[in-house]
Amino acid sequence: MKKVLALICALSLVLAFTACGSKDGGSEAKSEGVMTYAEYAAAALDSEVTIEAYVQAHQSWWDNMVTVYAADKDGAYFMYNMACSEEDAAKLTPGTKIKVKGYKSEWSGEVEIVDATFEFESGNYVATAKDVTSFLGKDELKDYQNQFVSFKDMTVSAVSYKNGEPGDDIYVNFTKDGQEYYFCLEYYLNGSDADFYNQVGSLTEGQVCDVEGFLYWYEGPNPHITKVTVK
């Protein structure tokens, strides 16, 4: 009898854990026809994909399109120029769950979903930044592509503006353990935040920072910065 009770208790804990995971973006069962992250990662380029994920941020809406950073607990996705009305773009707040159909593509190393459409679903999940500092300079870093990540104790080596003056992207070069890495404040992502834009633009060589952002890829890691903490 004790063994039966123990088995029932163990099963109850498993079911409770699964239920919690389904509410906060864990590895919950996907809807019919929807890929797991592993299936998406294994899918061939140019193939049609269907995923469910949670919006983490998006770039500025324009011309009935929006570019979205999304994730679940297994991985992350980047939807480039996804079809979207201005009204729906305003609803794509962090944590919002969406179902996306499109085509898996790659551009200069960045794996993304293009020609995408989406629909809203119920659910909410906001990722915390994953510290990937130890993966800098290693092939494993690409396993975290498009995820919300952090880098610790990065030293500023250079700051420049895309067009030579404020009003567009800001490029920030950081060094770590003798290697240089290239980060970007994507203007269409958070350039409207004047305080943050000015903070990044005023970084100076030699400052040591903790950095958060989305691990975008362009001919190598090119994180899109969302937060900088000068130490």
PyMOL CGO cylinders between C-alpha atoms (Angstrom):
from pymol import cmd
from pymol.cgo import CYLINDER

trace = [
    CYLINDER, 0.00, 0.00, 0.00, 2.87, 2.36, 0.86, 0.3, 1, 1, 1, 1, 1, 1,
    CYLINDER, 2.87, 2.36, 0.86, 4.41, 1.76, -2.58, 0.3, 1, 1, 1, 1, 1, 1,
    CYLINDER, 4.41, 1.76, -2.58, 1.10, 2.60, -4.26, 0.3, 1, 1, 1, 1, 1, 1,
    CYLINDER, 1.10, 2.60, -4.26, 0.76, 5.83, -2.25, 0.3, 1, 1, 1, 1, 1, 1,
    CYLINDER, 0.76, 5.83, -2.25, 4.35, 6.77, -3.09, 0.3, 1, 1, 1, 1, 1, 1,
    CYLINDER, 4.35, 6.77, -3.09, 3.69, 6.18, -6.78, 0.3, 1, 1, 1, 1, 1, 1,
    CYLINDER, 3.69, 6.18, -6.78, 0.54, 8.31, -6.66, 0.3, 1, 1, 1, 1, 1, 1,
    CYLINDER, 0.54, 8.31, -6.66, 2.42, 11.14, -4.93, 0.3, 1, 1, 1, 1, 1, 1,
    CYLINDER, 2.42, 11.14, -4.93, 5.24, 11.00, -7.48, 0.3, 1, 1, 1, 1, 1, 1,
    CYLINDER, 5.24, 11.00, -7.48, 2.77, 11.07, -10.36, 0.3, 1, 1, 1, 1, 1, 1,
    CYLINDER, 2.77, 11.07, -10.36, 0.98, 14.06, -8.80, 0.3, 1, 1, 1, 1, 1, 1,
    CYLINDER, 0.98, 14.06, -8.80, 4.28, 15.96, -8.59, 0.3, 1, 1, 1, 1, 1, 1,
    CYLINDER, 4.28, 15.96, -8.59, 5.04, 15.26, -12.24, 0.3, 1, 1, 1, 1, 1, 1,
    CYLINDER, 5.04, 15.26, -12.24, 1.61, 16.43, -13.32, 0.3, 1, 1, 1, 1, 1, 1,
    CYLINDER, 1.61, 16.43, -13.32, 1.88, 19.56, -11.19, 0.3, 1, 1, 1, 1, 1, 1,
    CYLINDER, 1.88, 19.56, -11.19, 5.29, 20.38, -12.67, 0.3, 1, 1, 1, 1, 1, 1,
    CYLINDER, 5.29, 20.38, -12.67, 3.96, 19.89, -16.19, 0.3, 1, 1, 1, 1, 1, 1,
    CYLINDER, 3.96, 19.89, -16.19, 1.00, 22.14, -15.49, 0.3, 1, 1, 1, 1, 1, 1,
    CYLINDER, 1.00, 22.14, -15.49, 3.29, 24.88, -14.19, 0.3, 1, 1, 1, 1, 1, 1,
    CYLINDER, 3.29, 24.88, -14.19, 5.48, 24.58, -17.28, 0.3, 1, 1, 1, 1, 1, 1,
    CYLINDER, 5.48, 24.58, -17.28, 2.50, 24.98, -19.60, 0.3, 1, 1, 1, 1, 1, 1,
    CYLINDER, 2.50, 24.98, -19.60, 1.56, 28.25, -17.95, 0.3, 1, 1, 1, 1, 1, 1,
    CYLINDER, 1.56, 28.25, -17.95, 4.94, 29.95, -18.05, 0.3, 1, 1, 1, 1, 1, 1,
    CYLINDER, 4.94, 29.95, -18.05, 6.30, 28.99, -21.45, 0.3, 1, 1, 1, 1, 1, 1,
    CYLINDER, 6.30, 28.99, -21.45, 8.07, 25.78, -20.58, 0.3, 1, 1, 1, 1, 1, 1,
    CYLINDER, 8.07, 25.78, -20.58, 8.32, 22.72, -22.76, 0.3, 1, 1, 1, 1, 1, 1,
    CYLINDER, 8.32, 22.72, -22.76, 4.55, 22.37, -22.95, 0.3, 1, 1, 1, 1, 1, 1,
    CYLINDER, 4.55, 22.37, -22.95, 2.78, 20.21, -25.47, 0.3, 1, 1, 1, 1, 1, 1,
    CYLINDER, 2.78, 20.21, -25.47, 2.46, 22.08, -28.74, 0.3, 1, 1, 1, 1, 1, 1,
    CYLINDER, 2.46, 22.08, -28.74, -0.75, 22.44, -30.71, 0.3, 1, 1, 1, 1, 1, 1,
    CYLINDER, -0.75, 22.44, -30.71, -1.33, 20.03, -33.56, 0.3, 1, 1, 1, 1, 1, 1,
    CYLINDER, -1.33, 20.03, -33.56, 0.98, 20.77, -36.48, 0.3, 1, 1, 1, 1, 1, 1,
    CYLINDER, 0.98, 20.77, -36.48, 3.23, 23.05, -34.39, 0.3, 1, 1, 1, 1, 1, 1,
    CYLINDER, 3.23, 23.05, -34.39, 6.96, 22.33, -34.19, 0.3, 1, 1, 1, 1, 1, 1,
    CYLINDER, 6.96, 22.33, -34.19, 8.93, 21.98, -31.00, 0.3, 1, 1, 1, 1, 1, 1,
    CYLINDER, 8.93, 21.98, -31.00, 12.03, 24.15, -30.89, 0.3, 1, 1, 1, 1, 1, 1,
    CYLINDER, 12.03, 24.15, -30.89, 14.18, 21.07, -31.62, 0.3, 1, 1, 1, 1, 1, 1,
    CYLINDER, 14.18, 21.07, -31.62, 12.11, 20.33, -34.72, 0.3, 1, 1, 1, 1, 1, 1,
    CYLINDER, 12.11, 20.33, -34.72, 12.38, 23.93, -35.84, 0.3, 1, 1, 1, 1, 1, 1,
    CYLINDER, 12.38, 23.93, -35.84, 16.15, 23.95, -35.32, 0.3, 1, 1, 1, 1, 1, 1,
    CYLINDER, 16.15, 23.95, -35.32, 16.47, 20.75, -37.37, 0.3, 1, 1, 1, 1, 1, 1,
    CYLINDER, 16.47, 20.75, -37.37, 14.24, 21.97, -40.20, 0.3, 1, 1, 1, 1, 1, 1,
    CYLINDER, 14.24, 21.97, -40.20, 15.88, 22.68, -43.55, 0.3, 1, 1, 1, 1, 1, 1,
    CYLINDER, 15.88, 22.68, -43.55, 16.36, 26.25, -44.71, 0.3, 1, 1, 1, 1, 1, 1,
    CYLINDER, 16.36, 26.25, -44.71, 13.58, 27.50, -47.00, 0.3, 1, 1, 1, 1, 1, 1,
    CYLINDER, 13.58, 27.50, -47.00, 11.15, 24.96, -45.56, 0.3, 1, 1, 1, 1, 1, 1,
    CYLINDER, 11.15, 24.96, -45.56, 7.75, 25.97, -44.20, 0.3, 1, 1, 1, 1, 1, 1,
    CYLINDER, 7.75, 25.97, -44.20, 7.61, 26.14, -40.41, 0.3, 1, 1, 1, 1, 1, 1,
    CYLINDER, 7.61, 26.14, -40.41, 4.92, 26.63, -37.79, 0.3, 1, 1, 1, 1, 1, 1,
    CYLINDER, 4.92, 26.63, -37.79, 5.90, 27.59, -34.25, 0.3, 1, 1, 1, 1, 1, 1,
    CYLINDER, 5.90, 27.59, -34.25, 4.36, 28.86, -31.03, 0.3, 1, 1, 1, 1, 1, 1,
    CYLINDER, 4.36, 28.86, -31.03, 6.35, 31.34, -28.98, 0.3, 1, 1, 1, 1, 1, 1,
    CYLINDER, 6.35, 31.34, -28.98, 6.13, 34.31, -26.67, 0.3, 1, 1, 1, 1, 1, 1,
    CYLINDER, 6.13, 34.31, -26.67, 6.97, 37.85, -27.77, 0.3, 1, 1, 1, 1, 1, 1,
    CYLINDER, 6.97, 37.85, -27.77, 9.99, 39.29, -25.95, 0.3, 1, 1, 1, 1, 1, 1,
    CYLINDER, 9.99, 39.29, -25.95, 10.31, 42.54, -27.92, 0.3, 1, 1, 1, 1, 1, 1,
    CYLINDER, 10.31, 42.54, -27.92, 9.70, 43.92, -31.38, 0.3, 1, 1, 1, 1, 1, 1,
    CYLINDER, 9.70, 43.92, -31.38, 11.10, 46.61, -33.62, 0.3, 1, 1, 1, 1, 1, 1,
    CYLINDER, 11.10, 46.61, -33.62, 9.10, 49.56, -34.90, 0.3, 1, 1, 1, 1, 1, 1,
    CYLINDER, 9.10, 49.56, -34.90, 5.99, 48.75, -36.93, 0.3, 1, 1, 1, 1, 1, 1,
    CYLINDER, 5.99, 48.75, -36.93, 5.99, 49.99, -40.52, 0.3, 1, 1, 1, 1, 1, 1,
    CYLINDER, 5.99, 49.99, -40.52, 4.18, 49.30, -43.79, 0.3, 1, 1, 1, 1, 1, 1,
    CYLINDER, 4.18, 49.30, -43.79, 2.02, 46.57, -42.20, 0.3, 1, 1, 1, 1, 1, 1,
    CYLINDER, 2.02, 46.57, -42.20, 5.06, 44.63, -41.02, 0.3, 1, 1, 1, 1, 1, 1,
    CYLINDER, 5.06, 44.63, -41.02, 6.88, 44.15, -37.73, 0.3, 1, 1, 1, 1, 1, 1,
    CYLINDER, 6.88, 44.15, -37.73, 10.09, 42.37, -36.75, 0.3, 1, 1, 1, 1, 1, 1,
    CYLINDER, 10.09, 42.37, -36.75, 9.71, 40.29, -33.59, 0.3, 1, 1, 1, 1, 1, 1,
    CYLINDER, 9.71, 40.29, -33.59, 12.03, 38.65, -31.06, 0.3, 1, 1, 1, 1, 1, 1,
    CYLINDER, 12.03, 38.65, -31.06, 10.23, 35.68, -29.48, 0.3, 1, 1, 1, 1, 1, 1,
    CYLINDER, 10.23, 35.68, -29.48, 11.12, 32.73, -27.27, 0.3, 1, 1, 1, 1, 1, 1,
    CYLINDER, 11.12, 32.73, -27.27, 10.01, 29.79, -25.19, 0.3, 1, 1, 1, 1, 1, 1,
    CYLINDER, 10.01, 29.79, -25.19, 12.08, 27.96, -22.59, 0.3, 1, 1, 1, 1, 1, 1,
    CYLINDER, 12.08, 27.96, -22.59, 13.69, 25.76, -25.25, 0.3, 1, 1, 1, 1, 1, 1,
    CYLINDER, 13.69, 25.76, -25.25, 14.99, 28.43, -27.61, 0.3, 1, 1, 1, 1, 1, 1,
    CYLINDER, 14.99, 28.43, -27.61, 14.27, 31.65, -29.45, 0.3, 1, 1, 1, 1, 1, 1,
    CYLINDER, 14.27, 31.65, -29.45, 12.98, 32.87, -32.79, 0.3, 1, 1, 1, 1, 1, 1,
    CYLINDER, 12.98, 32.87, -32.79, 13.40, 35.98, -34.94, 0.3, 1, 1, 1, 1, 1, 1,
    CYLINDER, 13.40, 35.98, -34.94, 10.52, 36.90, -37.24, 0.3, 1, 1, 1, 1, 1, 1,
    CYLINDER, 10.52, 36.90, -37.24, 11.70, 39.36, -39.87, 0.3, 1, 1, 1, 1, 1, 1,
    CYLINDER, 11.70, 39.36, -39.87, 9.10, 41.73, -41.37, 0.3, 1, 1, 1, 1, 1, 1,
    CYLINDER, 9.10, 41.73, -41.37, 6.14, 39.64, -40.25, 0.3, 1, 1, 1, 1, 1, 1,
    CYLINDER, 6.14, 39.64, -40.25, 2.77, 40.70, -41.66, 0.3, 1, 1, 1, 1, 1, 1,
    CYLINDER, 2.77, 40.70, -41.66, 0.99, 42.73, -38.98, 0.3, 1, 1, 1, 1, 1, 1,
    CYLINDER, 0.99, 42.73, -38.98, -1.49, 45.59, -38.70, 0.3, 1, 1, 1, 1, 1, 1,
    CYLINDER, -1.49, 45.59, -38.70, -0.55, 48.64, -36.64, 0.3, 1, 1, 1, 1, 1, 1,
    CYLINDER, -0.55, 48.64, -36.64, -3.35, 47.77, -34.23, 0.3, 1, 1, 1, 1, 1, 1,
    CYLINDER, -3.35, 47.77, -34.23, -2.04, 44.24, -33.68, 0.3, 1, 1, 1, 1, 1, 1,
    CYLINDER, -2.04, 44.24, -33.68, 1.54, 45.47, -33.34, 0.3, 1, 1, 1, 1, 1, 1,
    CYLINDER, 1.54, 45.47, -33.34, 0.46, 47.46, -30.29, 0.3, 1, 1, 1, 1, 1, 1,
    CYLINDER, 0.46, 47.46, -30.29, -0.77, 44.19, -28.74, 0.3, 1, 1, 1, 1, 1, 1,
    CYLINDER, -0.77, 44.19, -28.74, 2.57, 42.41, -29.18, 0.3, 1, 1, 1, 1, 1, 1,
    CYLINDER, 2.57, 42.41, -29.18, 3.69, 43.24, -25.67, 0.3, 1, 1, 1, 1, 1, 1,
    CYLINDER, 3.69, 43.24, -25.67, 6.38, 41.20, -23.88, 0.3, 1, 1, 1, 1, 1, 1,
    CYLINDER, 6.38, 41.20, -23.88, 5.01, 37.81, -22.86, 0.3, 1, 1, 1, 1, 1, 1,
    CYLINDER, 5.01, 37.81, -22.86, 2.23, 37.64, -25.47, 0.3, 1, 1, 1, 1, 1, 1,
    CYLINDER, 2.23, 37.64, -25.47, 1.88, 34.18, -27.01, 0.3, 1, 1, 1, 1, 1, 1,
    CYLINDER, 1.88, 34.18, -27.01, 1.59, 33.88, -30.79, 0.3, 1, 1, 1, 1, 1, 1,
    CYLINDER, 1.59, 33.88, -30.79, 1.41, 31.12, -33.37, 0.3, 1, 1, 1, 1, 1, 1,
    CYLINDER, 1.41, 31.12, -33.37, 3.55, 31.87, -36.41, 0.3, 1, 1, 1, 1, 1, 1,
    CYLINDER, 3.55, 31.87, -36.41, 3.64, 30.35, -39.89, 0.3, 1, 1, 1, 1, 1, 1,
    CYLINDER, 3.64, 30.35, -39.89, 6.37, 31.20, -42.35, 0.3, 1, 1, 1, 1, 1, 1,
    CYLINDER, 6.37, 31.20, -42.35, 9.60, 29.99, -43.92, 0.3, 1, 1, 1, 1, 1, 1,
    CYLINDER, 9.60, 29.99, -43.92, 12.89, 29.31, -42.19, 0.3, 1, 1, 1, 1, 1, 1,
    CYLINDER, 12.89, 29.31, -42.19, 15.61, 31.42, -43.72, 0.3, 1, 1, 1, 1, 1, 1,
    CYLINDER, 15.61, 31.42, -43.72, 19.17, 32.54, -43.07, 0.3, 1, 1, 1, 1, 1, 1,
    CYLINDER, 19.17, 32.54, -43.07, 20.89, 35.83, -43.80, 0.3, 1, 1, 1, 1, 1, 1,
    CYLINDER, 20.89, 35.83, -43.80, 24.58, 36.34, -43.02, 0.3, 1, 1, 1, 1, 1, 1,
    CYLINDER, 24.58, 36.34, -43.02, 24.34, 33.69, -40.32, 0.3, 1, 1, 1, 1, 1, 1,
    CYLINDER, 24.34, 33.69, -40.32, 21.10, 34.92, -38.74, 0.3, 1, 1, 1, 1, 1, 1,
    CYLINDER, 21.10, 34.92, -38.74, 18.42, 32.22, -38.73, 0.3, 1, 1, 1, 1, 1, 1,
    CYLINDER, 18.42, 32.22, -38.73, 14.99, 33.81, -39.02, 0.3, 1, 1, 1, 1, 1, 1,
    CYLINDER, 14.99, 33.81, -39.02, 11.41, 33.25, -40.11, 0.3, 1, 1, 1, 1, 1, 1,
    CYLINDER, 11.41, 33.25, -40.11, 10.34, 35.24, -43.18, 0.3, 1, 1, 1, 1, 1, 1,
    CYLINDER, 10.34, 35.24, -43.18, 7.08, 35.74, -45.10, 0.3, 1, 1, 1, 1, 1, 1,
    CYLINDER, 7.08, 35.74, -45.10, 5.38, 35.09, -41.78, 0.3, 1, 1, 1, 1, 1, 1,
    CYLINDER, 5.38, 35.09, -41.78, 1.83, 35.51, -40.54, 0.3, 1, 1, 1, 1, 1, 1,
    CYLINDER, 1.83, 35.51, -40.54, 0.63, 35.05, -36.98, 0.3, 1, 1, 1, 1, 1, 1,
    CYLINDER, 0.63, 35.05, -36.98, -2.34, 34.72, -34.69, 0.3, 1, 1, 1, 1, 1, 1,
    CYLINDER, -2.34, 34.72, -34.69, -2.69, 35.45, -30.99, 0.3, 1, 1, 1, 1, 1, 1,
    CYLINDER, -2.69, 35.45, -30.99, -2.95, 32.63, -28.45, 0.3, 1, 1, 1, 1, 1, 1,
    CYLINDER, -2.95, 32.63, -28.45, -3.50, 32.51, -24.71, 0.3, 1, 1, 1, 1, 1, 1,
    CYLINDER, -3.50, 32.51, -24.71, -0.46, 32.27, -22.45, 0.3, 1, 1, 1, 1, 1, 1,
    CYLINDER, -0.46, 32.27, -22.45, 2.33, 34.45, -21.11, 0.3, 1, 1, 1, 1, 1, 1,
    CYLINDER, 2.33, 34.45, -21.11, 6.07, 34.07, -20.60, 0.3, 1, 1, 1, 1, 1, 1,
    CYLINDER, 6.07, 34.07, -20.60, 8.94, 36.57, -20.29, 0.3, 1, 1, 1, 1, 1, 1,
    CYLINDER, 8.94, 36.57, -20.29, 12.48, 35.19, -20.38, 0.3, 1, 1, 1, 1, 1, 1,
    CYLINDER, 12.48, 35.19, -20.38, 15.23, 36.22, -18.01, 0.3, 1, 1, 1, 1, 1, 1,
    CYLINDER, 15.23, 36.22, -18.01, 18.64, 37.00, -19.45, 0.3, 1, 1, 1, 1, 1, 1,
    CYLINDER, 18.64, 37.00, -19.45, 20.88, 33.94, -19.86, 0.3, 1, 1, 1, 1, 1, 1,
    CYLINDER, 20.88, 33.94, -19.86, 24.51, 34.64, -18.94, 0.3, 1, 1, 1, 1, 1, 1,
    CYLINDER, 24.51, 34.64, -18.94, 26.52, 33.45, -21.97, 0.3, 1, 1, 1, 1, 1, 1,
    CYLINDER, 26.52, 33.45, -21.97, 29.79, 35.25, -21.19, 0.3, 1, 1, 1, 1, 1, 1,
    CYLINDER, 29.79, 35.25, -21.19, 31.65, 31.96, -20.91, 0.3, 1, 1, 1, 1, 1, 1,
    CYLINDER, 31.65, 31.96, -20.91, 30.68, 31.05, -24.49, 0.3, 1, 1, 1, 1, 1, 1,
    CYLINDER, 30.68, 31.05, -24.49, 32.26, 34.12, -26.09, 0.3, 1, 1, 1, 1, 1, 1,
    CYLINDER, 32.26, 34.12, -26.09, 34.69, 33.02, -28.79, 0.3, 1, 1, 1, 1, 1, 1,
    CYLINDER, 34.69, 33.02, -28.79, 33.27, 29.48, -28.80, 0.3, 1, 1, 1, 1, 1, 1,
    CYLINDER, 33.27, 29.48, -28.80, 31.08, 27.68, -31.32, 0.3, 1, 1, 1, 1, 1, 1,
    CYLINDER, 31.08, 27.68, -31.32, 28.55, 26.93, -28.56, 0.3, 1, 1, 1, 1, 1, 1,
    CYLINDER, 28.55, 26.93, -28.56, 27.52, 30.59, -28.46, 0.3, 1, 1, 1, 1, 1, 1,
    CYLINDER, 27.52, 30.59, -28.46, 25.47, 30.13, -31.63, 0.3, 1, 1, 1, 1, 1, 1,
    CYLINDER, 25.47, 30.13, -31.63, 23.26, 27.64, -29.79, 0.3, 1, 1, 1, 1, 1, 1,
    CYLINDER, 23.26, 27.64, -29.79, 21.80, 30.67, -27.99, 0.3, 1, 1, 1, 1, 1, 1,
    CYLINDER, 21.80, 30.67, -27.99, 21.06, 32.65, -31.15, 0.3, 1, 1, 1, 1, 1, 1,
    CYLINDER, 21.06, 32.65, -31.15, 18.13, 35.08, -30.78, 0.3, 1, 1, 1, 1, 1, 1,
    CYLINDER, 18.13, 35.08, -30.78, 17.80, 34.40, -27.05, 0.3, 1, 1, 1, 1, 1, 1,
    CYLINDER, 17.80, 34.40, -27.05, 17.73, 37.14, -24.42, 0.3, 1, 1, 1, 1, 1, 1,
    CYLINDER, 17.73, 37.14, -24.42, 21.26, 36.98, -23.01, 0.3, 1, 1, 1, 1, 1, 1,
    CYLINDER, 21.26, 36.98, -23.01, 23.74, 38.81, -20.84, 0.3, 1, 1, 1, 1, 1, 1,
    CYLINDER, 23.74, 38.81, -20.84, 27.49, 39.39, -20.93, 0.3, 1, 1, 1, 1, 1, 1,
    CYLINDER, 27.49, 39.39, -20.93, 29.48, 40.28, -17.82, 0.3, 1, 1, 1, 1, 1, 1,
    CYLINDER, 29.48, 40.28, -17.82, 32.51, 42.56, -17.41, 0.3, 1, 1, 1, 1, 1, 1,
    CYLINDER, 32.51, 42.56, -17.41, 32.83, 43.69, -21.01, 0.3, 1, 1, 1, 1, 1, 1,
    CYLINDER, 32.83, 43.69, -21.01, 35.29, 46.51, -21.70, 0.3, 1, 1, 1, 1, 1, 1,
    CYLINDER, 35.29, 46.51, -21.70, 34.34, 49.24, -24.17, 0.3, 1, 1, 1, 1, 1, 1,
    CYLINDER, 34.34, 49.24, -24.17, 36.88, 49.61, -26.96, 0.3, 1, 1, 1, 1, 1, 1,
    CYLINDER, 36.88, 49.61, -26.96, 35.02, 51.80, -29.48, 0.3, 1, 1, 1, 1, 1, 1,
    CYLINDER, 35.02, 51.80, -29.48, 31.65, 53.49, -30.10, 0.3, 1, 1, 1, 1, 1, 1,
    CYLINDER, 31.65, 53.49, -30.10, 30.42, 54.75, -33.48, 0.3, 1, 1, 1, 1, 1, 1,
    CYLINDER, 30.42, 54.75, -33.48, 27.19, 55.77, -35.21, 0.3, 1, 1, 1, 1, 1, 1,
    CYLINDER, 27.19, 55.77, -35.21, 25.92, 54.03, -38.34, 0.3, 1, 1, 1, 1, 1, 1,
    CYLINDER, 25.92, 54.03, -38.34, 25.83, 57.21, -40.39, 0.3, 1, 1, 1, 1, 1, 1,
    CYLINDER, 25.83, 57.21, -40.39, 28.54, 59.05, -38.50, 0.3, 1, 1, 1, 1, 1, 1,
    CYLINDER, 28.54, 59.05, -38.50, 26.11, 60.95, -36.29, 0.3, 1, 1, 1, 1, 1, 1,
    CYLINDER, 26.11, 60.95, -36.29, 23.25, 60.27, -33.85, 0.3, 1, 1, 1, 1, 1, 1,
    CYLINDER, 23.25, 60.27, -33.85, 19.88, 59.24, -35.25, 0.3, 1, 1, 1, 1, 1, 1,
    CYLINDER, 19.88, 59.24, -35.25, 20.47, 55.64, -36.33, 0.3, 1, 1, 1, 1, 1, 1,
    CYLINDER, 20.47, 55.64, -36.33, 22.11, 52.45, -35.02, 0.3, 1, 1, 1, 1, 1, 1,
    CYLINDER, 22.11, 52.45, -35.02, 25.00, 52.70, -32.59, 0.3, 1, 1, 1, 1, 1, 1,
    CYLINDER, 25.00, 52.70, -32.59, 27.87, 50.23, -32.90, 0.3, 1, 1, 1, 1, 1, 1,
    CYLINDER, 27.87, 50.23, -32.90, 29.70, 49.34, -29.69, 0.3, 1, 1, 1, 1, 1, 1,
    CYLINDER, 29.70, 49.34, -29.69, 32.86, 47.24, -29.67, 0.3, 1, 1, 1, 1, 1, 1,
    CYLINDER, 32.86, 47.24, -29.67, 33.64, 45.39, -26.44, 0.3, 1, 1, 1, 1, 1, 1,
    CYLINDER, 33.64, 45.39, -26.44, 36.68, 43.34, -25.51, 0.3, 1, 1, 1, 1, 1, 1,
    CYLINDER, 36.68, 43.34, -25.51, 36.84, 40.33, -23.24, 0.3, 1, 1, 1, 1, 1, 1,
    CYLINDER, 36.84, 40.33, -23.24, 39.96, 38.28, -22.49, 0.3, 1, 1, 1, 1, 1, 1,
    CYLINDER, 39.96, 38.28, -22.49, 41.85, 39.94, -25.35, 0.3, 1, 1, 1, 1, 1, 1,
    CYLINDER, 41.85, 39.94, -25.35, 39.15, 39.33, -27.98, 0.3, 1, 1, 1, 1, 1, 1,
    CYLINDER, 39.15, 39.33, -27.98, 36.92, 41.99, -29.56, 0.3, 1, 1, 1, 1, 1, 1,
    CYLINDER, 36.92, 41.99, -29.56, 33.16, 41.60, -30.08, 0.3, 1, 1, 1, 1, 1, 1,
    CYLINDER, 33.16, 41.60, -30.08, 30.69, 43.74, -31.99, 0.3, 1, 1, 1, 1, 1, 1,
    CYLINDER, 30.69, 43.74, -31.99, 27.39, 44.82, -30.45, 0.3, 1, 1, 1, 1, 1, 1,
    CYLINDER, 27.39, 44.82, -30.45, 24.65, 47.07, -31.83, 0.3, 1, 1, 1, 1, 1, 1,
    CYLINDER, 24.65, 47.07, -31.83, 21.98, 49.32, -30.43, 0.3, 1, 1, 1, 1, 1, 1,
    CYLINDER, 21.98, 49.32, -30.43, 19.32, 48.63, -33.08, 0.3, 1, 1, 1, 1, 1, 1,
    CYLINDER, 19.32, 48.63, -33.08, 17.58, 51.99, -33.51, 0.3, 1, 1, 1, 1, 1, 1,
    CYLINDER, 17.58, 51.99, -33.51, 14.27, 50.48, -34.59, 0.3, 1, 1, 1, 1, 1, 1,
    CYLINDER, 14.27, 50.48, -34.59, 14.27, 48.29, -31.47, 0.3, 1, 1, 1, 1, 1, 1,
    CYLINDER, 14.27, 48.29, -31.47, 14.89, 50.85, -28.75, 0.3, 1, 1, 1, 1, 1, 1,
    CYLINDER, 14.89, 50.85, -28.75, 16.19, 54.05, -30.29, 0.3, 1, 1, 1, 1, 1, 1,
    CYLINDER, 16.19, 54.05, -30.29, 13.07, 55.90, -29.17, 0.3, 1, 1, 1, 1, 1, 1,
    CYLINDER, 13.07, 55.90, -29.17, 14.30, 55.53, -25.57, 0.3, 1, 1, 1, 1, 1, 1,
    CYLINDER, 14.30, 55.53, -25.57, 16.28, 58.77, -25.53, 0.3, 1, 1, 1, 1, 1, 1,
    CYLINDER, 16.28, 58.77, -25.53, 17.93, 58.16, -22.16, 0.3, 1, 1, 1, 1, 1, 1,
    CYLINDER, 17.93, 58.16, -22.16, 19.18, 54.72, -23.17, 0.3, 1, 1, 1, 1, 1, 1,
    CYLINDER, 19.18, 54.72, -23.17, 20.24, 55.89, -26.63, 0.3, 1, 1, 1, 1, 1, 1,
    CYLINDER, 20.24, 55.89, -26.63, 22.24, 58.74, -25.11, 0.3, 1, 1, 1, 1, 1, 1,
    CYLINDER, 22.24, 58.74, -25.11, 23.75, 56.44, -22.47, 0.3, 1, 1, 1, 1, 1, 1,
    CYLINDER, 23.75, 56.44, -22.47, 25.08, 54.03, -25.10, 0.3, 1, 1, 1, 1, 1, 1,
    CYLINDER, 25.08, 54.03, -25.10, 26.26, 56.85, -27.35, 0.3, 1, 1, 1, 1, 1, 1,
    CYLINDER, 26.26, 56.85, -27.35, 28.26, 58.36, -24.49, 0.3, 1, 1, 1, 1, 1, 1,
    CYLINDER, 28.26, 58.36, -24.49, 30.11, 55.17, -23.51, 0.3, 1, 1, 1, 1, 1, 1,
    CYLINDER, 30.11, 55.17, -23.51, 33.86, 55.71, -23.51, 0.3, 1, 1, 1, 1, 1, 1,
    CYLINDER, 33.86, 55.71, -23.51, 36.84, 53.48, -24.14, 0.3, 1, 1, 1, 1, 1, 1,
    CYLINDER, 36.84, 53.48, -24.14, 37.94, 51.55, -21.07, 0.3, 1, 1, 1, 1, 1, 1,
    CYLINDER, 37.94, 51.55, -21.07, 34.60, 51.48, -19.27, 0.3, 1, 1, 1, 1, 1, 1,
    CYLINDER, 34.60, 51.48, -19.27, 33.63, 48.05, -17.95, 0.3, 1, 1, 1, 1, 1, 1,
    CYLINDER, 33.63, 48.05, -17.95, 29.98, 47.06, -18.42, 0.3, 1, 1, 1, 1, 1, 1,
    CYLINDER, 29.98, 47.06, -18.42, 27.45, 44.32, -17.98, 0.3, 1, 1, 1, 1, 1, 1,
    CYLINDER, 27.45, 44.32, -17.98, 25.34, 44.10, -21.14, 0.3, 1, 1, 1, 1, 1, 1,
    CYLINDER, 25.34, 44.10, -21.14, 21.96, 42.55, -21.94, 0.3, 1, 1, 1, 1, 1, 1,
    CYLINDER, 21.96, 42.55, -21.94, 20.33, 42.05, -25.31, 0.3, 1, 1, 1, 1, 1, 1,
    CYLINDER, 20.33, 42.05, -25.31, 19.11, 39.65, -27.97, 0.3, 1, 1, 1, 1, 1, 1,
    CYLINDER, 19.11, 39.65, -27.97, 21.76, 37.43, -29.55, 0.3, 1, 1, 1, 1, 1, 1,
    CYLINDER, 21.76, 37.43, -29.55, 21.34, 38.47, -33.16, 0.3, 1, 1, 1, 1, 1, 1,
    CYLINDER, 21.34, 38.47, -33.16, 23.87, 37.14, -35.66, 0.3, 1, 1, 1, 1, 1, 1,
    CYLINDER, 23.87, 37.14, -35.66, 25.57, 38.97, -38.52, 0.3, 1, 1, 1, 1, 1, 1,
    CYLINDER, 25.57, 38.97, -38.52, 28.73, 37.32, -39.84, 0.3, 1, 1, 1, 1, 1, 1,
    CYLINDER, 28.73, 37.32, -39.84, 29.19, 36.26, -36.20, 0.3, 1, 1, 1, 1, 1, 1,
    CYLINDER, 29.19, 36.26, -36.20, 27.60, 37.34, -32.92, 0.3, 1, 1, 1, 1, 1, 1,
    CYLINDER, 27.60, 37.34, -32.92, 26.13, 40.85, -33.12, 0.3, 1, 1, 1, 1, 1, 1,
    CYLINDER, 26.13, 40.85, -33.12, 23.92, 41.25, -30.04, 0.3, 1, 1, 1, 1, 1, 1,
    CYLINDER, 23.92, 41.25, -30.04, 21.15, 43.85, -30.15, 0.3, 1, 1, 1, 1, 1, 1,
    CYLINDER, 21.15, 43.85, -30.15, 21.68, 45.75, -26.91, 0.3, 1, 1, 1, 1, 1, 1,
    CYLINDER, 21.68, 45.75, -26.91, 18.75, 46.45, -24.57, 0.3, 1, 1, 1, 1, 1, 1,
    CYLINDER, 18.75, 46.45, -24.57, 20.56, 47.35, -21.35, 0.3, 1, 1, 1, 1, 1, 1,
    CYLINDER, 20.56, 47.35, -21.35, 24.03, 48.49, -20.32, 0.3, 1, 1, 1, 1, 1, 1,
    CYLINDER, 24.03, 48.49, -20.32, 25.22, 48.75, -16.74, 0.3, 1, 1, 1, 1, 1, 1,
    CYLINDER, 25.22, 48.75, -16.74, 28.49, 50.63, -16.30, 0.3, 1, 1, 1, 1, 1, 1,
    CYLINDER, 28.49, 50.63, -16.30, 30.49, 49.19, -13.39, 0.3, 1, 1, 1, 1, 1, 1,
]
cmd.load_cgo(trace, "trace")
